[in-house]
């Protein structure tokens, strides 16, 4: 009982430790010659936006709605028929100019020439009280998080009263891009109880390291440990559940299982995996090459290169071998799973190709 109470006291103290105190220096990560497991930042996709410098006009809002593929819009009617947010324009950097031109056409009506966009470049610094201002490239943890383009004009000749105008009509546009840059946060329930990861300190670009609870990534599954609840390992607080969807027959039957792990390092926020959800990530951005093996159970093993071979963590019996082509470039991987005696083959991108029973 005393040990349990002491453990609880330690946990209570950990909750009061500020995030900065939990971070480690990047030099402690395996990718830079250290002994700590670290992961790359989670870098989200770019989200783009563009805006015409006309102010808050109902006709402009309607033009934006139509350029997005919707109907209606403005201040008196909702814009209906819009695509899902992730598919709204501009969908890419290459869609910024076409989107601005479509807004221009919808706003000014029939054109007899154009529209044509000026070129632009990222790194725009400007002030705007009609749209958004530009501050150039903004970095977080050493990664670009947002940026704006230099303002650019869209021009075209309008048709008024059936007559093609001889002078251009011009509208200035601004555009920007934003993305999320952060470490994973694993939430095991509506009231929390998960694991936060923290950006490393020191040199950038930063990596992510484990937070207060250790271990987030127990290296070896304890098959003999008593499980409680539905089921939960009381030693680690980790819930792992396996659901068999298909089981074949024979000496090496085909199986398809879904595996849930409540506290793993996940990039997509999903705790469910399946028994073929395995991949290898080649990390050569640091001073020490590292092969990161993402296992079906949700565990993640970091193998660092030493004397030309990849060395497993001290408590892992699995092995990984890099396969090069004739020119010395990465061609694939072989992974030996000690628990099953299986040999897994991966391509150069780290995708699982085959599993061979031995």
N, C-alpha and C positions, 0 to 999 in steps of 0.2 A: 504494500500500500504506500509506503514511503517513496518508493521509486516512482510510482504513478503520480503522486502529488508533486514530486520534484519536476517530473517531465511536464506536468501541466503548468507549473510556475515558469519554467523556461519558455514554454509556448506563449504565455502571457507577456513575458518580457519581449519576445521577438516581435509581437504585434506593435510594440511601441517604438521599434527601431526605425528611423527614417529611411526612405528608399536609398538615399545616397550612401548610407552606411552599409547597405547590402551589396552595392556594386563592387566589382573587382576591377583591377587594371587590366587592360587588354593584353598585356604581356603575360598574364597568367593563363591565357587560353591556349589550348593545344595548337591552334593554328599559328601561334606566335612563339612556340617553344615551351609553353607552360604545361601544367598538368590538369587544368580545369576544363570541363566540357562547356563549350560555348557554341552558340548557333548564330547564323546570320540574322540580321534584322528582317522583319516582315515588311516587304515593300509592296504596297498596293498598286493597282493599275492607275495610270494617269486618267484624270477626269478633266475634260476640256470645257471651256465656256467662251462665248464671244458676245459682244454687246455693241450696238450702234449708238453713237453719241447724239441722241435726239431728245433725251429726257423722258418723262413719264407721260406718254401720249397713248390714248386708247388705240389709235390706228396702228401704232408701232407694236403694241402688245398683240394685236390681231395678226400682224405680219409675222411675228415670231411664232405664233401658234401654227400658222399655215406652213411656215418653213420647217417646222417640226413634224408636219404631216397631220396636224389636227385641224379641227374646225371650231369656229367661234372665237373665244378668247377676248381679251381686253378686260375692262373693269366692270362690265355689266353682264357678262356671260362667261361661264367657265370654258376653258379650252378642252374640248373633248376629242377622244380618239388618239391621244398621245401614246407613243410607244412606252414600254417600261423604262424607268429612269436610267438603267444601265445602257439603253440603246438610243438615248436622246442625243441630238446633235449639239456640237460637233462630236462625232464618234472617235475622231483621231486627229492628229496634227494635220494630216492631209485634207481633212474635212473642214478646217477652219475657214479657208477662203471660199469654198463652194457654199458653205452655210451662210456666211456673210453676204454673198452675192444673192442667195435665195431670199434672205431678209430684205435686201435692197429692192429686189424685183417685186416682192409682195407689198412693200411699203409704198413704192412710187408708182406701181401699176405698169401699164404697157410701156415697153422700151423699144426703140428702133435701133439702138446700138448698145452693146454691153449686156450685162455688167462686167466690169473688169476690176480685178483687185491688184493693188500695189503689193510688192514683196514686203515681207516683214522678217524680223529676227528676234530670237529670244534674248532676254536681258533688258527689256524695256523698263525704264524708270520714268514715271510721270504721275501727275495728279489729275484726277477726274472727279467732278461732282455729279456726273450724269451716269457713269457706270462704276467700274472699280478702278482703283489706282494700281500702278505697277511699281514694284520695289526690286525688280531684277530677280536673280536667283536667290532663293531662301533655302538655307541648309539646316538640317536637323540630324544630329549624331554623325555628321560627315556625309550625309546623303541629301541630294536635292529634293526638297519637299514641295516647292512651288516656284512658279516663274511666270513672267508676263512677256508678251511680245511688244515690240515697238508699234505705236499706233499706225494704222494703215488706212488708206482711202479706198473705197469702192466707188467707181464712177460708171455712168451710163447716160445715154441721151433718151429723154422722155418723149412720149407722144402726147401732146396736149391739143385738145379740140381737133384731133385727127391729123395734126401737123407734127412732123419730126423736128424736135428742137435742134438748133445748131450748136448749142453750148452744152457742156457736160453738167450733169447734176452729181454732186459728190457728197458722200457720207463717210465720216471717220469711224473706224471700228477699233476696239481693243479686244484682246483675247488673253486667256491665262490657262494654266494647267496646275492641278493640285493632286497630291497622292498622300496616302497615309504611310508614315514611317514609325514603326513601333516594335516592341517586343511582345511576345505572346502572353496572354493572361488566360489561365485555365480556370473556369468557374464550374465547380462540381454540383451546384445547386442554386436555387433561387436566393439563398442567403449567403452565397459565397462558399468559402471553404476550399478554394482551389489553390492555385500556385501562380504567383506573379514572377515574371522575368524582368531583369533590369539591364539597362544599357551599361556596357563597360565604360570605365573612365579612362583618362589618358588619351592616347593617340586615337585618331579617327581614320577611316570609318569604324564606328563602334560595332561590337557584337552583343549578343544577349547571353546573360548567365543566370543561373538559378537564383531563386529568391530565398525566403526564410525556411521553407520546409525542405528537409533533406531526407531521403533522396526523392526528387521529382521523378527520377528515372531509375527505379531499382533494377540493377543489372541482371540479376537472376530471379526468376520466378520461384516462389516457395510453394511447391506443390503439396508439401506435407504440412504447411501452416494451417491452423484452424481458421475457417472462414465464418463470419457472422453476417447476419442481415441477408442481403439478396444478390450476391455475396460480397462482403467487404473484408479486406485483410486488416484486422485491428492493429497490427504492428505499424502499418504505413498509412492507413486510412484510405487505401486505394480500392476502388471497386473495379473488378474485372469480371466480365461475363462473356461466355462463349455460347453462341447459338448455332447448332448444326442444321444447315438447310438441305444438304445432300451428302449421303455417305454411300459409296459404292462397296463392292465386295472384292475379294481376292487378296493376294499378299501385299499389294501396294495400291489400295483403293483410292479412287478419286474422291476428294472431299471438298465441300465448300462450306466454310464457317464464317460467321460474322462475329467480330470480337469487339467488345467495348472496354475501354480503359479510361477511368475518370480523370487521371492526372498524368498527361503526357504532353510533350512539346508538339503542338499542332499548329500548322499555318492557316488552316481553313476553319478552325473552331469546331471541328467535328471529332468526336471521340470514337466513333465507330470505324472499324477497319474490317477487312476480310483476310483470309489466310493466304491470299496471293497479293496482298497490298504490301509489296516490298520494293524498295528502290535504293539506289546508291547515288550519293551526290559527291561529285569531285570538287574539292575546295582547294584551290591553289593561289588564293589571293593573299595569304599570309606569308610568313617566312618558313613555315613547315607545311608541306602538302598533307591534307587530311581527307580521308574517305569516310563519309558519314553514311552509315547503314541504317535505313529506316525499316524496322521489322514489323511483321504483321501484328504482333502483340501490342504495338504502340511504342515499344522501347526503341531507343536510338543509341547506337554505338559509334564512337568516334575512333577510327584507326589512324594513327599518325605515322608518317613515313620516317624510317630511320635506316640508314645504310642501304637504301634502295628497296626495302620491303616495308609493308604496312604492318604496324605492331598493334595488337589488340589491347584494350584496357586490361589491367592486371587481373581482374576477376572474370574475364570472358574467355571461353574456350573456342569460340568461333574464329574463323580465319578468313581473310580476304586477300585476293591476288589481283593485281592490275595486269591487264593484257594489252600489249602495245602492237601496233602494226609494224611493217618493215622499216618505216621511217621514224619510229620511236613515238608516234602519236598514240593517244589513248584509243583503243579499239573496243574495250569492254572490260568486264570484271567477272571473277568467279568468287562465289561466297560459299564457304563450308559451314553448315549448321551442325554444330557438335551434338546437339540434343537429338536430332533426327537422323544424323549421318547422311543428310542430303547435300547435294552439290547444286548450287543455283548459278545460272548464267545470266549476265546482264549485257546490254549493249553499251555503246560509248556514252549515251545519254543517261545511263543508269536505270533503264527500264528492264524489268524482269522478262527474260525470254523463255527460260525452261527451268524445271526442277527435276533432277535426276536422283532416283533412289539408288542407294549403294548397298 
